[in-house]
Amino acid sequence: MSFKAALEADQEVPESWSSYMTTVYRGRKPPSISSYDPEKLEAKAREVTKKNEAAFLYVFGSAGSCSTDRANRKAFEKWCFTPKMLIDASDRNLETTLFGVKYKSPLLLAPIGVHGLLHPQGELCAATAANNMGVPLIMSTAATRSLEDAAKANGDGPRWYQLYWPRSEPLTLSLLSRAKACGYTACIITLDTMCMGWRPYDLDTAYLPFNHGIGIQVGTSDPVFMQSQGTTLKGDQQSPYGGHEYSKIPYPFDPVACDSAREAGDEFHTSLKTLGRNWSRQIHSGLFRTWDEITFVRKHWEGPLVLKGILHVDDAVKAMEAGCDGVVVSNHGGRQVDGAIPALIALEKVCESIKSLIDVDPVFRFVEIRGFEKPN
């Protein structure tokens, strides 16, 4: 029964996104997240992580002076709504279709790495929540859980995989094969992190979780990567020094404690640091890919292929010409280049300039997941 029909029949109205507000008022309970005000949420996050401030700053900080982050937010003030009246909007539908699949809303959970800095279960909680809400999960290569375990937590929910493109072709193929095998239907290649951005918040405390083996668990659960490190994964067996031994991954992550453990001869932390260094050499090596190389991933991924980090109109056109199915217009939340064009302004330019090409090829999509996604 539609919302309007239910009202006219004096029946309970069906559940909808907007009905949540009514639920809140009727329940008269404070929100579990403390507030619905985003400014208060940030303050609350800082408060609950005060004993783990470096982790908060890792999530919070951006590149250089953070000007790109500020510009991202400022760009939204340029746009305004002009409501029109006396139009029957009783039944509203936020459903959207991407790559032939219908979703409940145009919102997707952006690929956010290193959840294990802030929660002992890492990405598993977000994967479960995404499934509960019917929101597509985009799993990051910089995760603290494996592709397989996140997929299991996500159940029958829709999910995509975000690829940090390794230097090794066999490793790239292994990651793509694993993603396909456990139900990730689209692949997003992040292009703007071939090397790490200059992030003062992290540099001030030399805080980089990957160097200690945190956020490399997609790698330590990969048979090709682990074999290259002299360790072979066999079936569902736990592998030493990473693999699926999540209980050994320190939470909360304290780099000083990890350093002390290594200095005391702890074999696990010593090996995890080595694995972290070698995994970073694969995905943040400083090797910059070219447009000609996109054909390799396109050849080995049959589902939708999306390029993330596009800001220039010319690059959006090249993505289409390379056989990609869409782009994510994004500046990585300002975490990579200080002074970059705001993502929302770039999105406007891309969509306006390429309208005629979209008419020619209506399958090609422009997806802006959010203007200031963090972190990865």
C-alpha positions as CSV (number, residue, x, y, z in Angstrom):
1,M,0.0,0.0,0.0
2,S,1.3,3.4,-0.9
3,F,1.8,6.2,1.6
4,K,-1.1,8.2,0.2
5,A,-3.4,5.2,0.1
6,A,-2.6,4.3,3.7
7,L,-3.4,7.8,4.9
8,E,-6.6,7.9,3.0
9,A,-7.6,4.5,4.5
10,D,-6.5,5.6,8.0
11,Q,-4.0,2.7,8.0
12,E,-0.4,2.6,9.3
13,V,1.8,4.1,6.6
14,P,4.5,1.9,5.1
15,E,8.1,2.2,6.3
16,S,10.2,4.7,4.3
17,W,13.4,6.7,4.7
18,S,11.4,9.7,5.9
19,S,9.4,7.6,8.4
20,Y,12.6,7.3,10.5
21,M,12.1,10.8,11.8
22,T,8.6,9.8,13.1
23,T,10.1,6.8,14.8
24,V,12.6,9.0,16.6
25,Y,10.0,11.3,17.9
26,R,7.7,8.5,19.0
27,G,10.5,6.6,20.7
28,R,11.7,9.6,22.8
29,K,15.2,8.0,23.1
30,P,18.5,9.8,22.6
31,P,20.3,8.6,19.4
32,S,22.8,5.9,19.9
33,I,25.3,8.1,18.1
34,S,24.7,10.9,20.6
35,S,23.4,13.5,18.1
36,Y,22.2,13.9,14.5
37,D,24.1,17.2,14.2
38,P,27.3,16.4,12.1
39,E,29.3,19.1,14.0
40,K,28.4,17.4,17.3
41,L,29.2,14.0,15.8
42,E,32.7,15.1,15.0
43,A,33.2,16.5,18.5
44,K,31.9,13.3,20.0
45,A,34.3,11.3,17.8
46,R,37.2,13.3,19.1
47,E,36.0,12.8,22.7
48,V,35.6,9.0,22.5
49,T,39.0,8.7,20.8
50,K,40.9,11.0,23.2
51,K,43.0,8.1,24.4
52,N,43.7,7.2,20.7
53,E,44.1,10.7,19.3
54,A,46.5,9.7,16.5
55,A,43.8,7.4,15.1
56,F,41.2,10.3,15.1
57,L,43.7,12.6,13.4
58,Y,44.4,9.9,10.8
59,V,40.7,9.9,9.9
60,F,40.3,13.7,10.3
61,G,43.4,15.0,8.6
62,S,43.9,15.9,4.9
63,A,46.9,16.9,2.8
64,G,49.0,20.0,3.3
65,S,47.0,22.9,4.8
66,C,43.7,20.9,4.3
67,S,42.5,23.6,1.8
68,T,41.0,20.9,-0.5
69,D,39.0,19.5,2.4
70,R,37.7,23.0,3.2
71,A,37.0,23.7,-0.4
72,N,35.0,20.5,-0.8
73,R,32.6,21.6,2.0
74,K,32.4,25.2,0.8
75,A,31.4,24.0,-2.7
76,F,28.2,22.6,-1.4
77,E,27.1,26.1,-0.4
78,K,27.0,27.1,-4.0
79,W,24.0,24.9,-4.6
80,C,20.5,25.5,-3.2
81,F,17.1,23.9,-3.4
82,T,14.1,25.9,-4.9
83,P,11.0,23.9,-3.7
84,K,7.9,24.0,-5.8
85,M,4.5,23.8,-4.1
86,L,1.2,22.0,-4.7
87,I,2.7,19.0,-6.3
88,D,1.7,15.5,-5.0
89,A,5.0,14.2,-3.5
90,S,3.2,12.0,-1.0
91,D,4.9,8.9,-2.3
92,R,8.6,9.5,-2.9
93,N,11.0,7.0,-4.4
94,L,14.8,7.3,-4.0
95,E,15.5,4.1,-5.9
96,T,18.2,4.4,-8.5
97,T,19.7,2.0,-11.1
98,L,23.4,1.7,-11.6
99,F,24.9,-0.7,-14.2
100,G,21.5,-2.5,-14.6
101,V,21.0,-3.0,-10.8
102,K,18.3,-1.3,-8.8
103,Y,19.3,0.1,-5.4
104,K,17.1,1.5,-2.6
105,S,18.8,4.9,-2.8
106,P,21.6,6.7,-4.6
107,L,23.8,6.3,-1.6
108,L,26.7,3.9,-1.5
109,L,29.2,3.3,1.4
110,A,32.4,4.7,0.1
111,P,35.6,2.6,0.3
112,I,37.0,3.5,3.7
113,G,40.2,1.8,4.8
114,V,41.7,0.7,8.2
115,H,38.4,0.4,10.1
116,G,40.4,-1.6,12.7
117,L,41.9,1.6,14.0
118,L,38.5,2.5,15.5
119,H,36.7,-0.7,16.1
120,P,38.0,-4.2,17.1
121,Q,35.9,-5.9,14.5
122,G,37.2,-3.7,11.7
123,E,35.2,-3.7,8.5
124,L,32.8,-6.4,9.6
125,C,30.5,-4.0,11.4
126,A,30.2,-1.7,8.4
127,A,29.6,-4.7,6.1
128,T,26.8,-5.9,8.3
129,A,25.2,-2.5,8.7
130,A,25.3,-1.9,4.9
131,N,23.5,-5.2,4.4
132,N,20.9,-4.3,7.1
133,M,20.2,-0.9,5.3
134,G,20.3,-2.2,1.8
135,V,23.2,0.2,1.0
136,P,25.9,-1.1,-1.3
137,L,29.2,-1.8,0.5
138,I,32.4,-0.8,-1.3
139,M,35.2,-2.8,0.2
140,S,38.6,-1.1,0.4
141,T,41.9,-2.8,-0.4
142,A,43.3,-1.0,2.7
143,A,41.0,-3.0,5.0
144,T,41.8,-4.8,8.3
145,R,39.7,-7.8,7.3
146,S,39.8,-10.0,4.3
147,L,37.6,-9.8,1.2
148,E,36.0,-13.1,2.1
149,D,35.2,-12.2,5.8
150,A,33.7,-8.9,4.8
151,A,31.6,-10.6,2.2
152,K,30.4,-13.1,4.7
153,A,29.4,-10.3,7.1
154,N,27.7,-8.5,4.3
155,G,25.5,-11.5,3.6
156,D,23.3,-11.1,0.5
157,G,23.9,-7.4,0.5
158,P,25.2,-5.6,-2.7
159,R,28.9,-5.0,-2.7
160,W,31.6,-3.6,-4.9
161,Y,35.4,-3.9,-4.6
162,Q,37.8,-0.9,-4.6
163,L,41.2,-1.9,-6.0
164,Y,44.5,-0.3,-5.1
165,W,46.3,-1.5,-8.2
166,P,49.4,-3.6,-7.2
167,R,52.6,-3.5,-9.2
168,S,52.4,-7.3,-9.7
169,E,50.1,-8.6,-12.4
170,P,49.7,-12.0,-10.7
171,L,48.7,-10.3,-7.5
172,T,46.3,-8.0,-9.3
173,L,44.7,-11.1,-10.9
174,S,44.5,-12.8,-7.5
175,L,42.7,-9.9,-5.9
176,L,40.2,-9.6,-8.8
177,S,39.6,-13.4,-8.8
178,R,38.9,-13.4,-5.0
179,A,36.6,-10.4,-5.3
180,K,34.6,-12.1,-8.1
181,A,34.5,-15.4,-6.2
182,C,32.8,-13.8,-3.1
183,G,30.2,-11.7,-4.8
184,Y,31.7,-8.2,-5.4
185,T,29.9,-7.2,-8.6
186,A,31.7,-4.0,-9.6
187,C,35.4,-3.0,-9.4
188,I,36.5,0.6,-8.6
189,I,40.2,1.4,-9.3
190,T,41.5,4.2,-7.2
191,L,43.9,6.2,-9.4
192,D,45.0,9.1,-7.1
193,T,47.1,7.1,-4.5
194,M,50.0,5.7,-6.5
195,C,52.0,7.4,-3.8
196,M,50.9,8.8,-0.4
197,G,49.8,12.4,0.1
198,W,51.7,14.8,2.4
199,R,49.5,14.7,5.6
200,P,50.9,16.8,8.4
201,Y,48.6,15.3,11.0
202,D,50.2,11.9,10.4
203,L,53.7,13.1,9.7
204,D,53.9,15.0,13.0
205,T,53.6,11.7,14.9
206,A,55.0,9.4,12.1
207,Y,51.7,7.6,12.3
208,L,51.2,5.2,9.3
209,P,49.3,2.0,10.3
210,F,50.4,0.1,7.1
211,N,54.0,0.2,8.2
212,H,53.1,-1.9,11.2
213,G,50.9,-4.3,9.2
214,I,47.6,-2.7,10.0
215,G,45.3,-2.2,7.0
216,I,47.1,-4.8,4.9
217,Q,44.8,-7.8,5.7
218,V,43.5,-8.0,2.2
219,G,47.1,-8.7,1.3
220,T,48.0,-11.1,4.2
221,S,44.9,-13.2,3.3
222,D,46.0,-13.4,-0.4
223,P,47.8,-16.6,-1.4
224,V,49.8,-14.9,-4.2
225,F,51.1,-12.2,-1.9
226,M,51.9,-14.5,1.0
227,Q,53.6,-17.0,-1.3
228,S,55.9,-14.2,-2.5
229,Q,56.7,-13.6,1.1
230,G,57.7,-17.2,1.7
231,T,54.3,-18.1,3.3
232,T,51.6,-20.2,1.6
233,L,48.0,-20.0,2.5
234,K,46.1,-23.3,2.4
235,G,42.4,-23.3,2.3
236,D,40.9,-21.8,5.5
237,Q,43.9,-22.5,7.6
238,Q,45.2,-19.6,9.7
239,S,48.6,-18.4,8.4
240,P,51.4,-17.2,10.6
241,Y,52.2,-13.5,10.9
242,G,49.0,-12.0,9.5
243,G,46.6,-14.0,7.4
244,H,43.4,-14.5,9.4
245,E,44.9,-14.2,12.9
246,Y,42.9,-11.1,13.6
247,S,43.0,-11.6,17.3
248,K,46.7,-10.9,17.2
249,I,46.3,-7.5,15.4
250,P,46.7,-4.9,18.2
251,Y,43.6,-2.9,19.1
252,P,43.8,-0.1,19.8
253,F,46.7,0.3,17.5
254,D,49.7,1.8,19.3
255,P,52.8,2.2,17.2
256,V,55.0,2.7,20.2
257,A,53.8,-0.6,21.7
258,C,54.4,-2.3,18.3
259,D,58.0,-0.9,18.2
260,S,58.6,-2.1,21.7
261,A,57.4,-5.6,20.9
262,R,59.7,-5.8,17.9
263,E,62.7,-4.5,19.9
264,A,61.9,-7.3,22.5
265,G,62.1,-9.9,19.7
266,D,58.4,-10.5,19.1
267,E,58.3,-12.6,16.0
268,F,54.7,-11.7,15.1
269,H,55.2,-7.9,15.1
270,T,58.5,-8.2,13.4
271,S,57.0,-10.2,10.5
272,L,53.9,-8.0,10.4
273,K,56.1,-4.9,9.9
274,T,57.9,-6.6,7.0
275,L,54.6,-7.7,5.4
276,G,53.3,-4.1,5.8
277,R,56.4,-2.6,4.1
278,N,56.2,-5.1,1.2
279,W,52.4,-4.7,0.8
280,S,52.9,-0.9,0.6
281,R,55.5,-1.4,-2.0
282,Q,52.8,-3.1,-4.1
283,I,50.0,-0.7,-3.7
284,H,51.6,2.7,-2.8
285,S,54.9,2.2,-4.6
286,G,55.2,5.4,-6.5
287,L,54.7,3.6,-9.8
288,F,52.2,5.6,-11.8
289,R,50.0,3.7,-14.2
290,T,49.0,5.0,-17.7
291,W,45.8,4.8,-19.8
292,D,47.2,2.0,-21.9
293,E,47.4,-0.2,-18.8
294,I,43.7,0.0,-18.0
295,T,43.1,-2.6,-20.7
296,F,44.7,-5.2,-18.5
297,V,42.1,-4.8,-15.7
298,R,39.3,-4.4,-18.2
299,K,40.3,-7.8,-19.8
300,H,40.2,-9.6,-16.5
301,W,37.1,-8.0,-14.9
302,E,33.8,-8.8,-16.6
303,G,31.6,-6.7,-14.4
304,P,31.3,-2.9,-14.2
305,L,34.7,-1.2,-14.1
306,V,34.8,2.3,-12.5
307,L,37.7,4.7,-12.2
308,K,37.9,6.7,-8.9
309,G,39.8,10.0,-8.6
310,I,38.7,11.6,-11.9
311,L,38.6,15.4,-11.7
312,H,39.3,16.5,-15.3
313,V,36.8,16.4,-18.1
314,D,39.5,14.9,-20.5
315,D,40.1,12.0,-18.1
316,A,36.4,11.2,-18.0
317,V,36.4,11.0,-21.8
318,K,39.4,8.8,-21.7
319,A,37.8,6.5,-19.2
320,M,34.9,6.0,-21.6
321,E,37.2,5.4,-24.5
322,A,39.1,2.8,-22.4
323,G,36.0,0.8,-22.0
324,C,35.2,1.7,-18.4
325,D,31.6,1.9,-17.2
326,G,31.8,4.9,-15.0
327,V,33.9,7.2,-12.9
328,V,33.9,8.5,-9.3
329,V,34.6,12.2,-9.4
330,S,36.7,12.5,-6.3
331,N,39.8,14.2,-4.8
332,H,40.1,11.6,-2.1
333,G,38.7,14.0,0.5
334,G,41.6,16.3,0.0
335,R,43.9,13.7,1.5
336,Q,46.2,13.5,-1.6
337,V,46.6,17.0,-3.2
338,D,46.4,20.2,-1.3
339,G,44.7,22.9,-3.4
340,A,42.9,20.5,-5.8
341,I,39.6,21.5,-7.4
342,P,36.6,20.7,-5.1
343,A,35.0,17.4,-6.1
344,L,31.5,18.9,-6.5
345,I,32.7,21.6,-8.9
346,A,34.6,19.0,-10.8
347,L,31.5,16.9,-11.0
348,E,29.5,19.8,-12.4
349,K,32.2,20.4,-15.1
350,V,32.4,16.7,-16.1
351,C,28.7,16.2,-16.3
352,E,28.1,19.4,-18.3
353,S,30.9,18.9,-20.7
354,I,30.2,15.3,-21.5
355,K,26.4,15.4,-21.8
356,S,26.4,14.6,-25.5
357,L,28.6,11.6,-25.0
358,I,26.3,10.2,-22.3
359,D,23.5,10.5,-24.8
360,V,25.6,8.4,-27.2
361,D,26.5,5.8,-24.6
362,P,23.8,5.8,-21.9
363,V,25.5,3.0,-20.0
364,F,28.4,5.2,-18.9
365,R,27.7,6.6,-15.5
366,F,29.2,9.4,-13.4
367,V,29.0,8.5,-9.7
368,E,30.0,11.0,-7.0
369,I,29.8,8.9,-3.9
370,R,30.6,11.9,-1.7
371,G,32.6,15.1,-1.9
372,F,34.9,14.4,1.1
373,E,35.3,10.7,1.6
374,K,37.8,9.6,4.3
375,P,40.1,7.8,4.9
376,N,42.1,5.5,2.6
